[in-house]
C-alpha cells in the first residue's frame, strides 16, 4: 500500500467516525429523556448516572478519533 492510498484510507475512516460521533451527539441531545428511560430500565442505572456515563462515552470516543484517526491522517499528509 502506498502513502497516498493510506492517506485516502485514513481520510475516509476519519470522515466516517466523525459522522458517527456527530450523529451520536445529536441523538443524545435530542432524545435524552428516552435514552435515560430505556437504559435505566435495561441496566437498572439511575438517571443522573446515565448522563455521566453518556458524557464519558462521547468524550472517550472523541479522544479515540483524534488519536487513532486524525493523528495518523495528519502524519500521512505531512509525509507527502
Residue pairs with C-beta under 8 A, 6 or more apart in sequence:
1 9
3 76
3 79
3 80
4 80
6 76
7 73
7 76
7 77
7 80
10 69
10 72
10 73
10 76
11 73
13 69
13 73
14 65
14 69
14 70
14 73
17 65
17 69
18 65
18 69
21 58
21 61
21 62
21 65
24 58
24 61
25 58
27 35
28 35
28 54
28 58
32 51
35 50
35 54
36 47
36 50
36 51
39 45
39 50
40 46
40 47
40 50
45 53
